[in-house]
Amino acid sequence: MNDYVDVEDKTHTWHPRAPVWPVSTVAERKIPGALSTSPGSILIEEDHGKWAIWILSTRQLGKNSAVNFFTGEVLSPVYVSTDRGTRTFTDPAGVEHAQVQELGLSEAPDQPDARVGHIQINTDFAIFDCTGCAGDIDYSERIEGGIPGASVWKKAPVYPNGAGWSSRISAAVDLGDETLLFIGGGFAFRVHQRDFTPVGSAPSLHVVDERWLEEVIETAKSANVDVTDAYLTDQLSRMRHGK
């Protein structure tokens, strides 16, 4: 029985077999040793028909750790290298793990308006305009039919970042099954592309609509309250508990 689906697309060079991801209800992983200046990167591996997504984090002296998104297995230290465009890492047992080439899944780096799957990341940000405000909250959008400007929704994937909050996406990959895996701060999340909701348990992630955040800002202005990290924490808690 063939567990893979053949895909034909004249605009990409596809891996001969589309990946079949492990069944998992986990939609969030903490990245061990992630630095705010270099939170992590994504490596997709196939080993004899078994697919894995490794999240790599940079540590001091160039040493890295790797966490398997689906199983939670952590390898440390690992040593990352790139040879002829192929990124690999070697685990503590000396086993080499290589990035699958020509997979045909779109990836996006940390830059404004980068496109991955149906999602355009880091397209805009909320303006708090107050003293001691929370940090910038970046929005991402779903684009209808790949048409620039045809936005279906604009949302912010808000997660803890130090003592405050952020929603900046530093790396993302379309997993080819209408889900998206992205790195934000010290976390990796997997979400549905249709509405940005997590595919399973993601207790650190708050997905907020642009309209909700605008209402929070306007309500704060009317009450002469600054939108600080503490204020945003309270509002996110109220939203999660339906208050």
FENFEN-V832974 format. One record per pair of residues at least 24 apart in sequence whose ideal C-beta (glycine too) atoms are under 8 Angstrom apart, sorted by the first residue. I is the first residue (numbers start at 1). J is the second residue. Records with the same first field share a line. If there is no record, write none. Layout:
I = J + J
This chain:
3 = 49
7 = 104 + 176
9 = 104
12 = 104
13 = 102 + 104
14 = 102 + 103 + 104
15 = 46 + 100 + 101 + 102 + 103 + 104
18 = 176
19 = 44 + 46 + 51 + 100 + 103 + 105 + 175 + 176
20 = 51
21 = 51 + 53 + 70 + 175 + 177
22 = 51 + 52 + 70 + 71
24 = 70 + 200
25 = 199 + 200 + 201
26 = 69 + 70 + 72 + 190 + 200 + 201
27 = 189 + 190 + 191 + 198 + 199 + 200 + 201 + 202 + 205
28 = 187 + 188 + 189 + 190 + 198 + 201 + 202 + 203 + 204 + 205
29 = 55 + 67 + 69 + 72 + 187 + 188
30 = 67 + 186 + 187 + 204
31 = 55 + 57 + 65 + 67 + 183 + 186 + 187 + 188
32 = 57 + 65 + 67 + 74 + 76
33 = 57 + 58 + 59 + 64 + 65 + 76
34 = 58 + 185 + 186
35 = 59
36 = 161 + 162 + 185 + 186
39 = 170 + 171 + 183 + 184 + 185 + 186
40 = 170 + 171 + 183 + 186 + 188
41 = 171 + 183
42 = 107 + 171 + 173 + 181 + 183 + 188
43 = 87 + 89 + 97 + 99
44 = 99 + 100 + 103 + 105 + 173
45 = 97 + 98 + 99 + 100
46 = 100
47 = 97
52 = 97
53 = 181
54 = 89 + 97
55 = 183 + 188
56 = 80 + 89
64 = 89
66 = 91 + 97
67 = 188
69 = 181 + 188 + 190
104 = 176
105 = 173 + 174 + 175 + 176
106 = 173 + 174
107 = 171 + 172 + 173 + 174
108 = 169 + 171 + 172 + 173
109 = 170 + 171
110 = 168 + 169 + 170 + 171
114 = 172
115 = 143
116 = 172 + 173 + 174 + 180
117 = 174 + 178 + 180 + 193
118 = 142 + 143 + 146 + 193
119 = 143 + 172 + 174 + 180 + 193 + 196
121 = 169 + 172 + 182
122 = 168 + 169
123 = 154
124 = 154
126 = 156 + 210 + 213 + 214 + 217
127 = 217
128 = 217 + 226 + 227
130 = 220 + 226 + 227 + 228
131 = 226
132 = 226 + 228
133 = 226 + 227 + 228
134 = 164 + 165 + 227 + 228 + 229 + 231 + 232
135 = 161 + 164 + 165 + 166 + 229
136 = 166 + 168
137 = 165 + 166 + 167 + 213
138 = 166 + 167 + 168 + 169
139 = 167 + 210
140 = 167 + 169 + 196
142 = 193 + 194 + 195 + 196
153 = 195 + 196 + 209 + 210
154 = 209 + 210
155 = 196 + 207 + 208 + 209 + 210
156 = 207 + 208 + 210 + 213
157 = 182 + 184 + 189 + 191 + 196 + 205 + 206 + 207
158 = 205 + 206 + 207 + 208 + 236
159 = 184 + 185 + 187 + 189 + 204 + 205 + 206
160 = 185 + 204
161 = 185 + 186
163 = 229
164 = 229 + 232
165 = 229 + 232 + 233 + 236
206 = 236 + 239 + 240
208 = 236 + 239
212 = 239
